[in-house]
């Protein structure tokens, strides 16, 4: 048992020695001599240990900073009175890793040279992402020069005409440059930023420099909303069909992607695809949305989804004068329904989705008119037609044919025979037939033949008398 305890003690002793051996020795700075107060022109010597990877900055009570290069520092006419401390800085760490307070003091003489020169700009870098968005951050790094009292304050002024920002830059004690990161959330897309730099030193000399740098805020691509390839971005209402596709195109830097929202709060997502210039979202309208009025959040159009193009069902013509039917459920929001026949309009009464027209008092093809949910007027010619009613005739009367005499045959006139009071006996049938035949033959001889014969006899007789 005592052996186990001894081994434990030895282990912890060995571990403690190893930890102690691996700990770095602390960085220190101290005055080489006992003198504590210095004035212009005097040199201060320091004893420095373990500062190979550190930078030492001498800082006084007013914030005036002097970079220590080596182990000595010569007090200048522009070093301010007061107590100085030493700050040790490591690369990429803003705060000092070691601070030694009350290292020495400066007490200036009255006849020291005054600083009358403002700071100057040696160079400035303003960097940003490829596209400057309201979510972007500007990174500013200014290399400033003031060999006298030093730069007390550096303020970057940004102006776009609509917005203005002033950001004080902070000195990086490792690089000595004045830096800052500036958010651009207050600036709008498309704004142009111009810059100025205001510099003040510890002698209160001040200067404002106009910088050549300008930055254009990125102008995102406007969203584009389309239905079956037709743009509907600026539409208020749009009627769409199940099975067809809506498409939403957004800027390539978009980070907030809209969804499809139904009246009951249910959401549907687009299928997104990114290209070099844009985000493209597509969605095929499902039967589940039939009859719903949906909207894409952030976009203007309201969309009424329908599963059919046929507005009416069970349409009948009653007694050749009244039209009845049913409005399809997907078309229940239509209004101002009326019927037109022969350029005359007749009102229609609706009860729910059923409708009945007033009595139609004319004949012709039937056309239904209505105003749809989107405010557009539509019409549809129906298969039904109001036909004229023809009255029935009781008896058909046939008129005798008209007899027209032949113009070639002469019209003979005979004297009317005297009427006898006594009745005459009818001759026998054979005799009557013979007489009729004789008369027919006689009547068939032209009247001019006897006349020629008479004329011939007269001429012949005259010739014989002359002999």
Secondary structure as UniProt FT lines:
FT   HELIX           2..22
FT   STRAND          28..31
FT   STRAND          37..38
FT   TURN            40..41
FT   STRAND          43..49
FT   TURN            52..53
FT   STRAND          55..60
FT   TURN            61..62
FT   STRAND          65..68
FT   STRAND          72..74
FT   TURN            77..78
FT   STRAND          82..89
FT   TURN            91..92
FT   STRAND          98..106
FT   TURN            110..111
FT   STRAND          120..127
FT   TURN            134..135
FT   STRAND          137..145
FT   STRAND          151..159
FT   STRAND          164..168
FT   STRAND          170..171
FT   TURN            173..175
FT   STRAND          178..183
FT   TURN            185..186
FT   TURN            189..190
FT   STRAND          192..201
FT   TURN            202..203
FT   STRAND          206..216
FT   STRAND          224..227
FT   TURN            228..229
FT   STRAND          230..231
FT   TURN            233..234
FT   STRAND          237..241
FT   TURN            242..243
FT   STRAND          245..251
FT   TURN            252..253
FT   STRAND          260..261
FT   TURN            263..264
FT   STRAND          267..268
FT   STRAND          271..274
FT   STRAND          278..284
FT   HELIX           287..289
FT   TURN            290..291
FT   STRAND          293..296
FT   TURN            297..298
FT   STRAND          302..306
FT   STRAND          312..318
FT   TURN            319..321
FT   STRAND          322..327
FT   HELIX           329..331
FT   TURN            332..333
FT   STRAND          335..341
FT   TURN            342..343
FT   STRAND          344..351
FT   TURN            352..353
FT   STRAND          354..357
FT   STRAND          364..371
FT   TURN            373..374
FT   STRAND          377..386
FT   TURN            407..408
FT   HELIX           429..443
FT   HELIX           447..466
//
